């Protein structure tokens, strides 16, 4: 099992309802691909020290589970996922970092 963990930083101008829609659509696209086994996301729990984050302040985290690395590679090249990214980057430009890894705990 390979986990694709994404840490998002959304603009403060993005309303909560739009963030919820972002993750709803993301889940539909990813699960609709047939390439991912699971997707989940949670909102970042803000602390006062977040103002001093050296890269960016997180807004949310998501985890996508795929069978293996070749399957994840197919998912990242999935055309509908690219369309989803383009749509939301145009609407509310966001930053994201990610890491691909094996499950951390059993």
Secondary structure, DSSP 8 states (H G I E B T S, - for coil): -EEEEEEEE--TTS-HHHHHHHHHHHHHHHHHTT-EEEEEEEE----GGGGG-SS----EEEEEEESSHHHHHHHHT-HHHHHHHHHHHHHS--EEEEEEEE-S--
